[in-house]
């Protein structure tokens, strides 16, 4: 059972990146997928989440309107599209999965200990 986050890199301010969270060993169906990030010297924060039933997206205020989520069930992958990136978006990004289809499962972005699975991080660096 594994989650793998990928797609990070170096991008200029205003640019875009798409992060992928791919699962192996289990199906992402009926799992809420959350994205977290941790910048140097800062606490990990929940950034975005898509509900297991694919009906609800949640984004923290700092990324709302710039980040979007999507699922590809055939590829067992969730994508985080990040547009209009800012230097303050620089961080290691992690994806995590929490079991449950209802939208309220996305509350685990505020309580990371509730996640069932975590992926390794991918570094996003936004230059000014």
MILOKOL-454448 format. One record per atom (N, C-alpha, C, O): atom name; residue in three letters; x, y, z. Coordinates in nm, 2 decimals, decimal comma, padded with zeros to 4 digits. Layout:
! residues N
  atom  rest      xx      yy      zz
    CA   ALA       X       Y       Z
...
! end
This chain:
! residues 128
  atom  rest      xx      yy      zz
     N   UNK   00,09  -00,12   00,00
    CA   UNK   00,00   00,00   00,00
     C   UNK   00,09   00,12   00,00
     O   UNK   00,17   00,14   00,09
     N   UNK   00,07   00,21  -00,10
    CA   UNK   00,16   00,32  -00,11
     C   UNK   00,09   00,44  -00,18
     O   UNK   00,00   00,42  -00,27
     N   UNK   00,12   00,56  -00,13
    CA   UNK   00,08   00,68  -00,20
     C   UNK   00,21   00,75  -00,25
     O   UNK   00,31   00,75  -00,18
     N   UNK   00,21   00,80  -00,37
    CA   UNK   00,33   00,86  -00,43
     C   UNK   00,29   01,00  -00,48
     O   UNK   00,21   01,01  -00,58
     N   UNK   00,35   01,10  -00,42
    CA   UNK   00,33   01,24  -00,47
     C   UNK   00,44   01,27  -00,57
     O   UNK   00,56   01,23  -00,54
     N   UNK   00,41   01,34  -00,68
    CA   UNK   00,51   01,37  -00,77
     C   UNK   00,47   01,50  -00,85
     O   UNK   00,35   01,55  -00,83
     N   UNK   00,56   01,56  -00,92
    CA   UNK   00,52   01,67  -01,01
     C   UNK   00,58   01,80  -00,96
     O   UNK   00,56   01,91  -01,02
     N   UNK   00,65   01,80  -00,84
    CA   UNK   00,71   01,92  -00,80
     C   UNK   00,82   01,97  -00,88
     O   UNK   00,87   01,90  -00,97
     N   UNK   00,87   02,09  -00,86
    CA   UNK   00,98   02,14  -00,93
     C   UNK   01,00   02,29  -00,91
     O   UNK   00,94   02,35  -00,81
     N   UNK   01,08   02,35  -00,99
    CA   UNK   01,11   02,49  -00,98
     C   UNK   01,03   02,57  -01,08
     O   UNK   01,03   02,53  -01,20
     N   UNK   00,96   02,67  -01,04
    CA   UNK   00,87   02,75  -01,13
     C   UNK   00,88   02,90  -01,09
     O   UNK   00,90   02,93  -00,97
     N   UNK   00,86   02,98  -01,19
    CA   UNK   00,87   03,13  -01,16
     C   UNK   00,73   03,17  -01,10
     O   UNK   00,63   03,11  -01,12
     N   UNK   00,74   03,28  -01,03
    CA   UNK   00,61   03,34  -00,97
     C   UNK   00,51   03,36  -01,08
     O   UNK   00,55   03,42  -01,19
     N   UNK   00,39   03,32  -01,06
    CA   UNK   00,29   03,33  -01,16
     C   UNK   00,27   03,21  -01,25
     O   UNK   00,17   03,20  -01,32
     N   UNK   00,36   03,12  -01,23
    CA   UNK   00,36   02,99  -01,31
     C   UNK   00,26   02,89  -01,25
     O   UNK   00,19   02,91  -01,16
     N   UNK   00,26   02,77  -01,32
    CA   UNK   00,17   02,66  -01,28
     C   UNK   00,25   02,53  -01,27
     O   UNK   00,35   02,51  -01,33
     N   UNK   00,20   02,45  -01,18
    CA   UNK   00,25   02,31  -01,17
     C   UNK   00,13   02,22  -01,14
     O   UNK   00,03   02,26  -01,09
     N   UNK   00,14   02,10  -01,18
    CA   UNK   00,04   02,00  -01,15
     C   UNK   00,10   01,88  -01,07
     O   UNK   00,19   01,82  -01,12
     N   UNK   00,06   01,87  -00,95
    CA   UNK   00,11   01,76  -00,87
     C   UNK   00,01   01,64  -00,88
     O   UNK  -00,11   01,65  -00,90
     N   UNK   00,07   01,52  -00,87
    CA   UNK   00,00   01,40  -00,88
     C   UNK   00,01   01,32  -00,75
     O   UNK   00,12   01,32  -00,69
     N   UNK  -00,09   01,25  -00,71
    CA   UNK  -00,09   01,16  -00,60
     C   UNK  -00,15   01,03  -00,65
     O   UNK  -00,27   01,01  -00,67
     N   UNK  -00,06   00,94  -00,67
    CA   UNK  -00,09   00,81  -00,72
     C   UNK  -00,09   00,70  -00,61
     O   UNK   00,00   00,70  -00,53
     N   UNK  -00,19   00,62  -00,61
    CA   UNK  -00,20   00,51  -00,51
     C   UNK  -00,17   00,38  -00,58
     O   UNK  -00,21   00,35  -00,69
     N   UNK  -00,11   00,29  -00,50
    CA   UNK  -00,09   00,15  -00,54
     C   UNK  -00,12   00,06  -00,42
     O   UNK  -00,09   00,10  -00,30
     N   UNK  -00,18  -00,05  -00,45
    CA   UNK  -00,21  -00,14  -00,34
     C   UNK  -00,35  -00,12  -00,28
     O   UNK  -00,40  -00,20  -00,20
     N   UNK  -00,41  -00,01  -00,32
    CA   UNK  -00,55   00,01  -00,28
     C   UNK  -00,62   00,11  -00,37
     O   UNK  -00,55   00,18  -00,45
     N   UNK  -00,75   00,12  -00,37
    CA   UNK  -00,82   00,21  -00,46
     C   UNK  -00,85   00,34  -00,39
     O   UNK  -00,89   00,34  -00,27
     N   UNK  -00,83   00,45  -00,46
    CA   UNK  -00,86   00,58  -00,40
     C   UNK  -01,01   00,61  -00,40
     O   UNK  -01,05   00,71  -00,34
     N   UNK  -01,09   00,52  -00,46
    CA   UNK  -01,23   00,54  -00,45
     C   UNK  -01,27   00,54  -00,30
     O   UNK  -01,22   00,45  -00,23
     N   UNK  -01,36   00,62  -00,26
    CA   UNK  -01,41   00,63  -00,13
     C   UNK  -01,31   00,67  -00,03
     O   UNK  -01,32   00,65   00,09
     N   UNK  -01,20   00,74  -00,08
    CA   UNK  -01,11   00,80   00,01
     C   UNK  -01,10   00,95  -00,02
     O   UNK  -01,10   00,99  -00,13
     N   UNK  -01,11   01,03   00,09
    CA   UNK  -01,08   01,17   00,07
     C   UNK  -00,93   01,19   00,05
     O   UNK  -00,85   01,12   00,13
     N   UNK  -00,89   01,27  -00,04
    CA   UNK  -00,74   01,29  -00,06
     C   UNK  -00,71   01,44  -00,03
     O   UNK  -00,77   01,53  -00,08
     N   UNK  -00,62   01,45   00,07
    CA   UNK  -00,58   01,58   00,11
     C   UNK  -00,44   01,61   00,07
     O   UNK  -00,35   01,52   00,06
     N   UNK  -00,41   01,74   00,05
    CA   UNK  -00,28   01,78   00,02
     C   UNK  -00,23   01,87   00,14
     O   UNK  -00,31   01,96   00,18
     N   UNK  -00,11   01,85   00,18
    CA   UNK  -00,05   01,93   00,29
     C   UNK   00,08   01,98   00,24
     O   UNK   00,14   01,94   00,14
     N   UNK   00,12   02,09   00,30
    CA   UNK   00,26   02,14   00,27
     C   UNK   00,33   02,18   00,39
     O   UNK   00,27   02,22   00,50
     N   UNK   00,46   02,18   00,39
    CA   UNK   00,54   02,23   00,50
     C   UNK   00,66   02,31   00,44
     O   UNK   00,74   02,26   00,37
     N   UNK   00,66   02,43   00,47
    CA   UNK   00,76   02,52   00,43
     C   UNK   00,87   02,52   00,54
     O   UNK   00,85   02,49   00,65
     N   UNK   00,99   02,56   00,50
    CA   UNK   01,11   02,56   00,59
     C   UNK   01,07   02,64   00,72
     O   UNK   01,04   02,76   00,70
     N   UNK   01,09   02,58   00,83
    CA   UNK   01,07   02,65   00,96
     C   UNK   00,92   02,68   01,00
     O   UNK   00,90   02,75   01,09
     N   UNK   00,83   02,61   00,92
    CA   UNK   00,69   02,63   00,95
     C   UNK   00,62   02,50   00,98
     O   UNK   00,68   02,39   00,95
     N   UNK   00,51   02,51   01,04
    CA   UNK   00,43   02,39   01,07
     C   UNK   00,37   02,34   00,94
     O   UNK   00,34   02,41   00,84
     N   UNK   00,34   02,21   00,94
    CA   UNK   00,27   02,15   00,82
     C   UNK   00,12   02,20   00,82
     O   UNK   00,06   02,22   00,93
     N   UNK   00,07   02,24   00,71
    CA   UNK  -00,06   02,29   00,70
     C   UNK  -00,14   02,21   00,59
     O   UNK  -00,09   02,17   00,49
     N   UNK  -00,27   02,19   00,62
    CA   UNK  -00,36   02,13   00,52
     C   UNK  -00,39   02,24   00,42
     O   UNK  -00,43   02,35   00,45
     N   UNK  -00,38   02,21   00,29
    CA   UNK  -00,40   02,30   00,18
     C   UNK  -00,53   02,28   00,11
     O   UNK  -00,61   02,37   00,09
     N   UNK  -00,55   02,15   00,06
    CA   UNK  -00,67   02,12  -00,02
     C   UNK  -00,71   01,98   00,01
     O   UNK  -00,64   01,90   00,06
     N   UNK  -00,84   01,96  -00,03
    CA   UNK  -00,89   01,82  -00,01
     C   UNK  -01,01   01,80  -00,11
     O   UNK  -01,08   01,89  -00,14
     N   UNK  -01,01   01,68  -00,16
    CA   UNK  -01,13   01,64  -00,24
     C   UNK  -01,19   01,52  -00,18
     O   UNK  -01,13   01,43  -00,13
     N   UNK  -01,33   01,53  -00,17
    CA   UNK  -01,40   01,42  -00,09
     C   UNK  -01,40   01,29  -00,17
     O   UNK  -01,37   01,29  -00,29
     N   UNK  -01,42   01,19  -00,10
    CA   UNK  -01,42   01,05  -00,16
     C   UNK  -01,53   01,03  -00,26
     O   UNK  -01,51   00,96  -00,36
     N   UNK  -01,64   01,10  -00,25
    CA   UNK  -01,75   01,09  -00,35
     C   UNK  -01,73   01,19  -00,46
     O   UNK  -01,82   01,20  -00,55
     N   UNK  -01,62   01,26  -00,45
    CA   UNK  -01,58   01,36  -00,56
     C   UNK  -01,68   01,48  -00,58
     O   UNK  -01,68   01,54  -00,68
     N   UNK  -01,76   01,50  -00,47
    CA   UNK  -01,85   01,61  -00,48
     C   UNK  -01,81   01,74  -00,42
     O   UNK  -01,86   01,85  -00,45
     N   UNK  -01,70   01,74  -00,34
    CA   UNK  -01,66   01,86  -00,27
     C   UNK  -01,51   01,87  -00,27
     O   UNK  -01,44   01,78  -00,25
     N   UNK  -01,47   02,00  -00,29
    CA   UNK  -01,33   02,04  -00,28
     C   UNK  -01,32   02,14  -00,17
     O   UNK  -01,41   02,22  -00,15
     N   UNK  -01,22   02,13  -00,10
    CA   UNK  -01,19   02,23   00,00
     C   UNK  -01,05   02,28  -00,02
     O   UNK  -00,96   02,21  -00,06
     N   UNK  -01,03   02,42  -00,01
    CA   UNK  -00,90   02,48  -00,02
     C   UNK  -00,89   02,58   00,09
     O   UNK  -00,98   02,66   00,12
     N   UNK  -00,77   02,59   00,14
    CA   UNK  -00,75   02,69   00,24
     C   UNK  -00,75   02,83   00,18
     O   UNK  -00,73   02,84   00,06
     N   UNK  -00,77   02,93   00,25
    CA   UNK  -00,79   03,07   00,20
     C   UNK  -00,68   03,11   00,11
     O   UNK  -00,70   03,18   00,01
     N   UNK  -00,56   03,08   00,15
    CA   UNK  -00,44   03,13   00,08
     C   UNK  -00,42   03,07  -00,06
     O   UNK  -00,35   03,13  -00,14
     N   UNK  -00,49   02,96  -00,09
    CA   UNK  -00,48   02,90  -00,22
     C   UNK  -00,61   02,90  -00,30
     O   UNK  -00,62   02,86  -00,42
     N   UNK  -00,72   02,94  -00,23
    CA   UNK  -00,85   02,93  -00,29
     C   UNK  -00,85   03,02  -00,42
     O   UNK  -00,81   03,14  -00,42
     N   UNK  -00,91   02,97  -00,53
    CA   UNK  -00,91   03,04  -00,65
     C   UNK  -00,79   03,02  -00,74
     O   UNK  -00,79   03,05  -00,86
     N   UNK  -00,69   02,96  -00,68
    CA   UNK  -00,56   02,93  -00,76
     C   UNK  -00,54   02,78  -00,77
     O   UNK  -00,48   02,74  -00,87
     N   UNK  -00,58   02,70  -00,68
    CA   UNK  -00,56   02,56  -00,68
     C   UNK  -00,69   02,48  -00,71
     O   UNK  -00,79   02,53  -00,66
     N   UNK  -00,68   02,38  -00,78
    CA   UNK  -00,80   02,29  -00,81
     C   UNK  -00,76   02,15  -00,80
     O   UNK  -00,64   02,11  -00,81
     N   UNK  -00,86   02,06  -00,78
    CA   UNK  -00,83   01,92  -00,76
     C   UNK  -00,91   01,84  -00,86
     O   UNK  -01,02   01,89  -00,91
     N   UNK  -00,86   01,73  -00,90
    CA   UNK  -00,94   01,64  -00,99
     C   UNK  -00,89   01,50  -00,97
     O   UNK  -00,78   01,47  -00,91
     N   UNK  -00,98   01,40  -01,00
    CA   UNK  -00,95   01,26  -00,99
     C   UNK  -00,95   01,19  -01,13
     O   UNK  -01,02   01,23  -01,22
     N   UNK  -00,86   01,10  -01,14
    CA   UNK  -00,87   01,00  -01,26
     C   UNK  -00,87   00,86  -01,20
     O   UNK  -00,77   00,80  -01,16
     N   UNK  -01,00   00,81  -01,19
    CA   UNK  -01,01   00,68  -01,12
     C   UNK  -00,94   00,57  -01,20
     O   UNK  -00,90   00,47  -01,14
     N   UNK  -00,94   00,58  -01,33
    CA   UNK  -00,88   00,48  -01,41
     C   UNK  -00,73   00,47  -01,38
     O   UNK  -00,67   00,36  -01,39
     N   UNK  -00,67   00,58  -01,34
    CA   UNK  -00,52   00,59  -01,31
     C   UNK  -00,50   00,58  -01,16
     O   UNK  -00,39   00,58  -01,11
     N   UNK  -00,61   00,58  -01,08
    CA   UNK  -00,60   00,58  -00,94
     C   UNK  -00,52   00,69  -00,89
     O   UNK  -00,43   00,67  -00,80
     N   UNK  -00,55   00,81  -00,94
    CA   UNK  -00,46   00,92  -00,92
     C   UNK  -00,55   01,05  -00,89
     O   UNK  -00,65   01,06  -00,95
     N   UNK  -00,50   01,13  -00,80
    CA   UNK  -00,56   01,26  -00,78
     C   UNK  -00,46   01,37  -00,82
     O   UNK  -00,34   01,35  -00,79
     N   UNK  -00,51   01,47  -00,88
    CA   UNK  -00,42   01,58  -00,92
     C   UNK  -00,45   01,71  -00,85
     O   UNK  -00,56   01,74  -00,82
     N   UNK  -00,34   01,78  -00,82
    CA   UNK  -00,36   01,92  -00,76
     C   UNK  -00,30   02,02  -00,86
     O   UNK  -00,18   02,02  -00,88
     N   UNK  -00,39   02,09  -00,93
    CA   UNK  -00,34   02,19  -01,02
     C   UNK  -00,32   02,32  -00,95
     O   UNK  -00,41   02,37  -00,89
     N   UNK  -00,20   02,37  -00,96
    CA   UNK  -00,16   02,49  -00,89
     C   UNK  -00,13   02,60  -00,99
     O   UNK  -00,03   02,59  -01,07
     N   UNK  -00,21   02,70  -00,99
    CA   UNK  -00,19   02,82  -01,08
     C   UNK  -00,15   02,94  -01,01
     O   UNK  -00,17   02,95  -00,89
     N   UNK  -00,10   03,04  -01,08
    CA   UNK  -00,07   03,17  -01,02
     C   UNK   00,02   03,15  -00,90
     O   UNK  -00,01   03,21  -00,79
     N   UNK   00,12   03,07  -00,91
    CA   UNK   00,20   03,03  -00,79
     C   UNK   00,27   03,16  -00,74
     O   UNK   00,32   03,24  -00,82
     N   UNK   00,29   03,16  -00,61
    CA   UNK   00,36   03,27  -00,54
     C   UNK   00,48   03,21  -00,47
     O   UNK   00,48   03,09  -00,43
     N   UNK   00,58   03,29  -00,44
    CA   UNK   00,69   03,25  -00,36
     C   UNK   00,65   03,18  -00,23
     O   UNK   00,72   03,09  -00,18
     N   UNK   00,55   03,23  -00,17
    CA   UNK   00,50   03,18  -00,04
     C   UNK   00,44   03,04  -00,05
     O   UNK   00,40   02,98   00,05
     N   UNK   00,42   02,99  -00,17
    CA   UNK   00,37   02,85  -00,20
     C   UNK   00,49   02,75  -00,19
     O   UNK   00,47   02,63  -00,19
     N   UNK   00,61   02,80  -00,18
    CA   UNK   00,73   02,72  -00,17
     C   UNK   00,72   02,63  -00,05
     O   UNK   00,71   02,68   00,06
     N   UNK   00,73   02,50  -00,07
    CA   UNK   00,71   02,40   00,04
     C   UNK   00,73   02,26  -00,02
     O   UNK   00,73   02,24  -00,14
     N   UNK   00,74   02,17   00,07
    CA   UNK   00,73   02,03   00,04
     C   UNK   00,58   01,99   00,05
     O   UNK   00,52   02,02   00,15
     N   UNK   00,53   01,94  -00,06
    CA   UNK   00,39   01,90  -00,06
     C   UNK   00,37   01,75  -00,04
     O   UNK   00,44   01,67  -00,10
     N   UNK   00,27   01,72   00,04
    CA   UNK   00,24   01,58   00,07
     C   UNK   00,10   01,55   00,04
     O   UNK   00,01   01,64   00,05
     N   UNK   00,07   01,43  -00,01
    CA   UNK  -00,07   01,39  -00,02
     C   UNK  -00,10   01,28   00,09
     O   UNK  -00,01   01,21   00,13
     N   UNK  -00,22   01,27   00,13
    CA   UNK  -00,27   01,18   00,23
     C   UNK  -00,41   01,13   00,20
     O   UNK  -00,48   01,21   00,13
     N   UNK  -00,44   01,02   00,24
    CA   UNK  -00,58   00,96   00,22
     C   UNK  -00,64   00,93   00,35
     O   UNK  -00,58   00,87   00,44
     N   UNK  -00,77   00,96   00,35
    CA   UNK  -00,85   00,93   00,47
     C   UNK  -00,98   00,86   00,42
     O   UNK  -01,05   00,90   00,33
     N   UNK  -01,01   00,74   00,48
    CA   UNK  -01,12   00,66   00,44
     C   UNK  -01,26   00,73   00,46
     O   UNK  -01,28   00,78   00,57
     N   UNK  -01,34   00,72   00,36
    CA   UNK  -01,48   00,78   00,37
     C   UNK  -01,52   00,86   00,26
     O   UNK  -01,43   00,93   00,20
     N   UNK  -01,64   00,85   00,21
    CA   UNK  -01,68   00,92   00,09
     C   UNK  -01,75   01,05   00,12
     O   UNK  -01,75   01,14   00,03
     N   UNK  -01,79   01,08   00,24
    CA   UNK  -01,86   01,20   00,27
     C   UNK  -01,77   01,32   00,28
     O   UNK  -01,65   01,31   00,31
     N   UNK  -01,82   01,44   00,25
    CA   UNK  -01,74   01,56   00,24
     C   UNK  -01,67   01,59   00,38
     O   UNK  -01,57   01,65   00,38
     N   UNK  -01,74   01,55   00,49
    CA   UNK  -01,68   01,59   00,62
     C   UNK  -01,55   01,52   00,65
     O   UNK  -01,47   01,56   00,74
     N   UNK  -01,52   01,41   00,57
    CA   UNK  -01,39   01,35   00,59
     C   UNK  -01,28   01,44   00,56
     O   UNK  -01,16   01,43   00,62
     N   UNK  -01,30   01,54   00,48
    CA   UNK  -01,20   01,64   00,44
     C   UNK  -01,15   01,72   00,56
     O   UNK  -01,05   01,79   00,56
     N   UNK  -01,22   01,71   00,67
    CA   UNK  -01,18   01,78   00,79
     C   UNK  -01,05   01,73   00,84
     O   UNK  -00,98   01,79   00,93
     N   UNK  -01,00   01,61   00,79
    CA   UNK  -00,87   01,56   00,83
     C   UNK  -00,76   01,65   00,79
     O   UNK  -00,64   01,63   00,84
     N   UNK  -00,78   01,74   00,70
    CA   UNK  -00,68   01,84   00,67
     C   UNK  -00,64   01,93   00,79
     O   UNK  -00,54   01,99   00,79
     N   UNK  -00,73   01,93   00,88
    CA   UNK  -00,70   02,00   01,01
     C   UNK  -00,66   01,91   01,12
     O   UNK  -00,62   01,96   01,23
     N   UNK  -00,66   01,78   01,09
    CA   UNK  -00,62   01,68   01,19
     C   UNK  -00,55   01,57   01,12
     O   UNK  -00,60   01,46   01,10
     N   UNK  -00,42   01,60   01,08
    CA   UNK  -00,35   01,50   00,99
     C   UNK  -00,33   01,36   01,05
     O   UNK  -00,31   01,27   00,98
     N   UNK  -00,34   01,35   01,18
    CA   UNK  -00,33   01,22   01,24
     C   UNK  -00,44   01,13   01,20
     O   UNK  -00,43   01,01   01,22
     N   UNK  -00,55   01,18   01,15
    CA   UNK  -00,66   01,10   01,11
     C   UNK  -00,64   01,03   00,97
     O   UNK  -00,72   00,95   00,93
     N   UNK  -00,53   01,07   00,90
    CA   UNK  -00,51   01,01   00,77
     C   UNK  -00,47   00,87   00,78
     O   UNK  -00,41   00,82   00,88
     N   UNK  -00,52   00,79   00,69
    CA   UNK  -00,49   00,65   00,68
     C   UNK  -00,35   00,62   00,62
     O   UNK  -00,28   00,53   00,66
     N   UNK  -00,33   00,69   00,51
    CA   UNK  -00,20   00,68   00,44
     C   UNK  -00,14   00,81   00,40
     O   UNK  -00,21   00,91   00,38
     N   UNK  -00,01   00,81   00,40
    CA   UNK   00,07   00,93   00,36
     C   UNK   00,16   00,89   00,25
     O   UNK   00,22   00,78   00,24
     N   UNK   00,18   00,99   00,16
    CA   UNK   00,28   00,98   00,06
     C   UNK   00,41   01,05   00,09
     O   UNK   00,41   01,14   00,18
     N   UNK   00,52   01,02   00,03
    CA   UNK   00,64   01,10   00,04
     C   UNK   00,61   01,24  -00,02
     O   UNK   00,53   01,25  -00,11
     N   UNK   00,69   01,33   00,02
    CA   UNK   00,66   01,47  -00,03
     C   UNK   00,73   01,50  -00,17
     O   UNK   00,82   01,42  -00,21
     N   UNK   00,69   01,60  -00,23
    CA   UNK   00,75   01,65  -00,35
     C   UNK   00,77   01,80  -00,33
     O   UNK   00,68   01,87  -00,28
     N   UNK   00,89   01,85  -00,37
    CA   UNK   00,93   01,99  -00,34
     C   UNK   00,88   02,08  -00,45
     O   UNK   00,90   02,06  -00,57
     N   UNK   00,81   02,18  -00,41
    CA   UNK   00,77   02,29  -00,50
     C   UNK   00,85   02,42  -00,46
     O   UNK   00,84   02,46  -00,34
     N   UNK   00,92   02,47  -00,55
    CA   UNK   00,99   02,60  -00,53
     C   UNK   00,95   02,70  -00,63
     O   UNK   00,95   02,68  -00,75
     N   UNK   00,90   02,81  -00,58
    CA   UNK   00,85   02,92  -00,66
     C   UNK   00,95   03,04  -00,64
     O   UNK   00,96   03,10  -00,54
     N   UNK   01,01   03,08  -00,75
    CA   UNK   01,11   03,19  -00,75
     C   UNK   01,04   03,32  -00,78
     O   UNK   00,94   03,33  -00,86
     N   UNK   01,09   03,43  -00,72
    CA   UNK   01,03   03,56  -00,74
     C   UNK   01,09   03,63  -00,86
     O   UNK   01,04   03,74  -00,89
! end
